[in-house]
Amino acid sequence: MFVLNPKTLSASTFIPKYFIVPPRSSIPPQFSNFKSRTYCKSNQITERGVLFDTGDTFFRHESATGRDLGVLSAALYKQTKGQLRVLDAMCGCGVRSLRYLIQSKADFVLANDANESHRRVILDNLGQVERFEGEQRRWVVTHNEATRVLTDCYLQRDYFDYIDLDSFGSDSSFFLRATFSSLKLDGLVYVTSTDGFSSGGHRPFHSLEAFGAYVRPMPYANELGLRILIGGAVREASVLGYHVTPLFSYYSCHGPVFRVLLQLKKGKLPEKRDYGFICYCNRCGNSQAFSWGKLGRISCPCNNTIKDAASLVVSGPLWTGPLHSGNYIMEMLNLAEQWGWVGEGAGTGLEKLLKQMFEESDPRLPFGYIKLDEVASRAKTNTPSISTITSALHKEGYAASRSHIAPNAIKTDCPMAGCIRIAQELHGC
Ligand SMILES: C[S@@+](CC[C@H](N)C(=O)[O-])C[C@H]1O[C@@H](n2cnc3c(N)ncnc32)[C@H](O)[C@@H]1O
């Protein structure tokens, strides 16, 4: 699709064509399903002190935490790079665009939604920015199909610092190549998937199409949802000669919603072992990650071999590396503290989440999580409490943490047999 890479050509000025709105008939049929689903009738809502109207657009209160994380990361970008141009490619009522302008102090936001009927509510919401700040307009609203907007920006060498892709299902994969083409190097993409069927391994051929990963049922399905989303992005970036790494990954059961913040860099993935396959053994409950070279020769320490396909399950290729950067999560937590979003009187949700993400970023912790119900059923005991089993694991020198993805699970480098033994010892067996 893209032959020239203008990022490597000299920069030139251009006249943005954002106001050109194509007739609806120019939207390809696969994107014609733009009817807004009204989850919340026209009403005014305040999110972290920002007032906006949801109109008749698709809006979910439950996504507020995902929006908080986006706003924090965009603000950190602005603080470190000194500039911030955001493309909110599927803006709905424009709440994110508004928050990027007001809270992240974006220099410019292009708010796009293919559904033209959202125009009034988006304009009203973003119109507040000038009313309160009395400054020149820093935003533009368009109603194009997202790939067209992204491709136009790429062709005009109008690169963005931060692109928010908040699409339905597994659609985001469709936009990734055009997104990476219109993003600055070191720029950030905040991408969403709501495809819980693929991560559950219920439609491996669909996940293959959408994310390039053949996924089969495994106990840590919701982590797989994040890993196939990142893995799909790694694949798309590599086609263009780039690589991406996640700064944070966030799962919310409301939807479900999988969100990752990716940073674009030039060249190949530095750590090849971060992209590969994972294998789960139904017989012993252990998991392992492995690269292309070992595919076909995989066996489990319990002597289960790939020939016993029913009990040794392989998924991939997908992202097998870290889900978060610990340092980055700390920076987000510090900023959230400065803004009064965490700490005394701020509610515990965001603080708890960021602290759990920080714990999960311990490099000793492998991919996946172990559900304590599975430990209990293998150990034939009652389910141990998370705090008891994690402190027992720490005492034995293992790394162990909660998982923000699954409330009744732990992440640990202790093999399943060790967890079973500890659970039995805790119950005096
Ligand atoms: C999940 S909603 C966005 C919600 C919004 N970002 C928020 O946080 O409230 C997805 C939006 O994408 C729009 N949309 C769907 N497919 C699109 C496409 N191909 N191009 C542009 N917009 C699209 C829909 O009209 C819808 O408003």
The ligand as an SDF file (V2000), in Angstrom:
LIG
                    3D

 27 29  0  0  0  0  0  0  0  0999 V2000
  -15.7280    2.8450   20.8770 C   0  0  0  0  0  0  0  0  0  0  0  0
  -16.4180    4.2270   20.0550 S   0  0  0  0  0  0  0  0  0  0  0  0
  -15.3890    5.5410   20.5360 C   0  0  0  0  0  0  0  0  0  0  0  0
  -15.5560    5.9660   21.9390 C   0  0  0  0  0  0  0  0  0  0  0  0
  -14.7240    7.1400   22.3690 C   0  0  0  0  0  0  0  0  0  0  0  0
  -13.3380    7.0380   21.9520 N   0  0  0  0  0  0  0  0  0  0  0  0
  -14.8080    7.2610   23.8800 C   0  0  0  0  0  0  0  0  0  0  0  0
  -13.7980    7.0970   24.6110 O   0  0  0  0  0  0  0  0  0  0  0  0
  -15.9330    7.5190   24.3650 O   0  0  0  0  0  0  0  0  0  0  0  0
  -15.9230    3.9460   18.4220 C   0  0  0  0  0  0  0  0  0  0  0  0
  -16.2860    5.0630   17.4780 C   0  0  0  0  0  0  0  0  0  0  0  0
  -15.6130    4.7810   16.2440 O   0  0  0  0  0  0  0  0  0  0  0  0
  -16.4410    5.1810   15.1610 C   0  0  0  0  0  0  0  0  0  0  0  0
  -15.9630    4.3610   14.0370 N   0  0  0  0  0  0  0  0  0  0  0  0
  -16.1780    3.0520   13.8150 C   0  0  0  0  0  0  0  0  0  0  0  0
  -15.4910    2.6390   12.7410 N   0  0  0  0  0  0  0  0  0  0  0  0
  -14.8140    3.7200   12.2710 C   0  0  0  0  0  0  0  0  0  0  0  0
  -13.9360    3.9170   11.1870 C   0  0  0  0  0  0  0  0  0  0  0  0
  -13.6030    2.9210   10.3830 N   0  0  0  0  0  0  0  0  0  0  0  0
  -13.4230    5.1430   10.9990 N   0  0  0  0  0  0  0  0  0  0  0  0
  -13.7340    6.1640   11.8360 C   0  0  0  0  0  0  0  0  0  0  0  0
  -14.5800    6.0370   12.8760 N   0  0  0  0  0  0  0  0  0  0  0  0
  -15.1160    4.8280   13.0950 C   0  0  0  0  0  0  0  0  0  0  0  0
  -17.8640    4.9240   15.6190 C   0  0  0  0  0  0  0  0  0  0  0  0
  -18.7550    5.8020   14.9880 O   0  0  0  0  0  0  0  0  0  0  0  0
  -17.7620    5.1740   17.1380 C   0  0  0  0  0  0  0  0  0  0  0  0
  -18.1890    6.4680   17.4730 O   0  0  0  0  0  0  0  0  0  0  0  0
  1  2  1  0
  2  3  1  0
  2 10  1  0
  3  4  1  0
  4  5  1  0
  5  6  1  0
  5  7  1  0
  7  8  2  0
  7  9  1  0
 10 11  1  0
 11 12  1  0
 11 26  1  0
 12 13  1  0
 13 14  1  0
 13 24  1  0
 14 15  1  0
 14 23  1  0
 15 16  2  0
 16 17  1  0
 17 18  1  0
 17 23  2  0
 18 19  1  0
 18 20  2  0
 20 21  1  0
 21 22  2  0
 22 23  1  0
 24 25  1  0
 24 26  1  0
 26 27  1  0
M  CHG  2   2   1   9  -1
M  END
$$$$
